[in-house]
Structure formats: C-alpha cells, structure tokens
Amino acid sequence: GTTFSNVITGISTQDQWQHLVFDLNAFAGQSIIVEISYVTDPAVGGFGMVVDNLVISANGSTVFENDADSKADVVSLDGFIKIGAYQLLEPKQYYIQLRSQNGIDS
C-alpha cells in the first residue's frame, strides 16, 4: 500500500491543530483501510497526538465522516484512548549517578 511518513514531525507547530489533506484518487472504487499511527521517542513524546474530524470525500460529496465524538463503533481506537480535554502534566526527569566507591567516591 501507499505509506505517508513523517507528515507531522517534532518541529511541527506545537499545541495547534494541523490540517492534513491526502489525495486518495488512486484508490477510487476500492475498499481501503486508512490507518493513523503515532511513533515517537519516549524521552520527548510529551502529550502525544490528537486526531479529530476525519472526512473522506469524492466529487464534492462526503463518503465518510467521523469527529471521534460520535459513531465510536466505526473507528477502532486500537492502542489509543479517548480523552475529553488536553491534560497538562508536569515533565518528569530522572537522574542517575554512577559511583565507583574508589578514591573521591569512597
């Protein structure tokens, strides 16, 4: 299948919706699966990704529409969870100190 990669990167405008449009004309008349995946480095992942207002249209007519708030049975949230609002969390940091118990460390 066709894969779009690195559409939204770590340098995308943060804390704002990103409006994305993909041309699916090559799949006209076919049954396809549209999949959204989120891959990040756990050290810098932060809040994560929010997806809303999915629309697929053909010739000016809407073929599929889901705003993630209705028709929950139509969209699989496999690996994702539905949230009600942005949840600001404090950043977490861990520090490790290695000691040799020799010289100045003893």
C-alpha positions in Angstrom: 0.0 0.0 0.0 0.9 3.7 -0.1 2.6 5.0 3.0 2.9 8.6 4.0 5.6 9.1 6.6 6.9 11.9 8.8 3.9 14.0 8.0 4.0 15.7 11.4 7.4 16.0 12.9 8.8 17.2 16.2 9.2 20.6 14.7 5.5 20.9 13.7 3.7 23.9 15.3 3.0 22.7 18.9 -0.3 22.9 20.6 -2.2 23.7 17.4 -4.3 21.6 15.1 -2.6 20.5 11.9 -4.9 20.4 8.9 -3.8 17.5 6.7 -5.2 16.6 3.3 -4.3 13.4 1.3 -5.3 12.6 -2.3 -6.9 9.2 -2.3 -7.9 9.3 -6.0 -5.6 6.4 -6.8 -7.9 4.2 -4.7 -11.2 5.2 -6.3 -13.6 2.2 -6.4 -11.6 0.2 -4.0 -12.1 -0.7 -0.3 -9.1 0.6 1.7 -8.0 0.9 5.3 -6.9 4.4 6.4 -4.6 3.9 9.4 -3.1 6.6 11.6 -0.1 5.6 13.7 2.0 7.6 16.2 5.6 6.7 16.8 7.9 8.8 19.0 10.9 8.6 21.3 9.6 8.1 24.9 12.1 10.8 26.1 10.5 13.5 24.0 6.9 12.3 23.3 5.2 14.7 25.6 1.4 14.8 25.3 1.2 12.8 22.2 -1.2 13.1 19.3 -4.9 14.0 19.0 -6.9 13.1 15.9 -10.4 14.6 15.2 -12.8 15.4 12.3 -11.8 12.7 9.8 -13.5 13.3 6.4 -13.2 11.4 3.2 -15.0 13.0 0.2 -15.4 12.2 -3.5 -16.6 14.6 -6.2 -17.6 17.1 -3.6 -19.7 14.6 -1.6 -18.8 13.2 1.8 -18.2 9.5 1.7 -17.0 9.1 5.4 -17.0 11.5 8.3 -16.2 10.9 12.0 -15.4 13.6 14.6 -14.2 11.0 17.2 -17.1 12.1 19.5 -19.9 10.2 17.6 -20.0 6.8 15.9 -17.4 5.4 18.2 -18.1 1.9 16.8 -16.9 3.0 13.3 -13.4 3.9 14.3 -11.0 1.5 16.0 -9.0 3.1 18.8 -6.6 0.1 19.0 -3.7 1.4 21.1 -5.3 4.8 21.6 -7.6 6.2 24.3 -10.4 8.8 24.0 -9.8 11.9 26.2 -12.1 14.8 27.0 -9.5 17.6 27.1 -5.8 18.4 27.0 -4.2 17.2 30.2 -1.2 19.2 31.2 1.2 17.1 33.1 4.5 18.1 34.8 7.6 16.9 33.0 9.3 14.0 34.6 13.1 13.7 34.9 15.3 11.0 36.2 18.9 11.4 37.2 21.4 8.6 37.7 24.7 8.9 39.4 27.3 6.2 39.0 29.7 5.8 41.9 32.8 3.7 41.9 33.4 3.6 45.6 37.1 4.3 44.9 39.1 7.5 45.5 36.9 10.5 45.9 33.8 8.3 45.8 34.8 6.2 48.9 
